[in-house]
């Protein structure tokens, strides 16, 4: 049994050499400002992002021809003529122009040290307990050290350069932004700073300003042209800040004010302010997995450990490191006042990034926030809620103009400006108006974990508007059921008996699972608040007319209303299992037949090559965890690490997408603790092969925080911290479910032996 008093081991990513490319660099961030640290001895590169720097301004892209063509598109789909429907939809339902705005990098800050000597004892690391990146090496008989952190309290990036011999710090610094093609001007800022400014481009584009200022001990600084030169210093602290017109009418004033304020504080105070703020979030959860072999792999560099997993090695310690890295990334890319984490978090080096680095809301943006509540980072959820609120007004316009509906809607993408019109002319994904509905379920999830009725009261109108759109959008099918049309099952293609393939459909299974969850959340919310009885009744009546999940010819959950064959059985999206995760409609106890069909669905996907993208593999971990299959969950964690993880532990779609990190972290948490079935299930899918361990601080629905210790996969001790008074139902400490009366503010300890308890059983 793990000693409960034992402190958690430090979690560090570390490497024996500099990053050779972006996929090996280490990320730091404060939600708004992010940097990738490369750590080269002779020439350091800090690749920078500011979360609100996007190309172009807001636009009304709603297609005014949609509403008049909607009946014809629906008629073609219902008549079994999907290609004709698709051709018309590609003209009448696309946004005008078809693409939303895209995210762009702030640029690079380059430090040229002009050194040519050989370096030894090199080490590059990211300390997850302090949010600090560090580089150290010996060169020319001096020990050089760089420390980098992104401070949320002070809203600056801080870079400290030191040597253990006086007068040894010298470098040239300059900005680079796409070989200057995307930069309007560079200015000196006194003798110790340089700044860059410009516009992101496009009509109504974002204006930006970034500055760096050097504070020296010893030596001198000056500017020449576009360069900042530092010579013979004992220590240098660089302060980097950026501002945009999205947040401030004076970006230059905002960025310089942040630097000037931070520069008045000693380095030790800045570091302590950063650490205190960061640790207030990070330290809430501890996870230690000792493993069954007793081996200590922390003597290996992170890329060496990852290579070992790729060879088939078992490394449970790397699993816990990966879990905490996911929490680190969420803290670093999503803080109150920032934008939500986008497709790359905040870390993107491309001026035209993959998939525009937007908020993709047919799963990816939602997956980014799966670990927010159960991994005890509820505050990091708030930027997503802010975006949802900003989507309401444009979403009302889209609902009315394109569909003639009340409420608000969004499709499979949104951007800085909360654009809700369809993105791209890509029928497998573009014409799917349930993005807002899925996003709004995050509001309900936040309430189920916190029990905060004041929050729910503010969120309810948003939930209601998303439901109102769907009430109006649903049409009556031949059998009196209410169906969505047009829709898609993101981003898959079906095959008709005639051999014709299609994507537009009348009723994808995922649609009805999302609608059921949203309508149920609205009914429950109104019940908690004691309001809106007529609307509750309207939703309940509609729920009774929605198609129910069906089991197809292979024993699988049907992806569409009809039992079509799939053109790609190993497709990366497994949308028809929404009801298994993140939904709660399919459970082994309450719906065993559907749970069994979900298992068949997963097995078919994987047999045909599914899980080949990082985020899809992460989703699969959560599926197996909900099915209580510890071996399959572990197998897919290993696959995520072994096949879809870059050397810096960022997720590899490929290319990099951050959602796999967040989905993987959520999946590991789901293996440890589940609470979606109105009970706490302790170690529901935890593999015995991962040996002894402990976790502290996981959160559960109902206002609980849970600590656990286990040995050989078997629960030894659990502590339940209650935030609300009531009855806590607990599964996993006996043959069935036990009930425990709890009082708010008290903790309850349960210890082994537990009669007939075995964590490996389902």
Beta strands, then each sheet from edge to edge (+ up, - down):
strand 1: 12-15
strand 2: 26-29
strand 3: 33-37
strand 4: 43-50
strand 5: 107-112
strand 6: 119-127
strand 7: 132-139
strand 8: 142-151
strand 9: 156-163
strand 10: 169-176
strand 11: 185-188
strand 12: 193-199
strand 13: 207-217
strand 14: 220-224
strand 15: 227-233
strand 16: 235-244
strand 17: 286-291
strand 18: 359-360
strand 19: 413-414
strand 20: 475-476
strand 21: 482-483
strand 22: 494-495
strand 23: 501-502
strand 24: 565-566
strand 25: 673-674
strand 26: 680-682
strand 27: 692-700
strand 28: 704-711
strand 29: 714-722
strand 30: 726-731
strand 31: 737-742
strand 32: 747-751
sheet 1: 1+ 6- 7+ 8- 9+ 16- 13+ 12- 11+
sheet 2: 2+ 3- 4+ 5- 10+ 15- 14+
sheet 3: 17+ 27- 28+ 29- 32+
sheet 4: 18+ 19-
sheet 5: 20+ 21-
sheet 6: 23+ 22- 24+
sheet 7: 25+ 26- 30- 31+
end
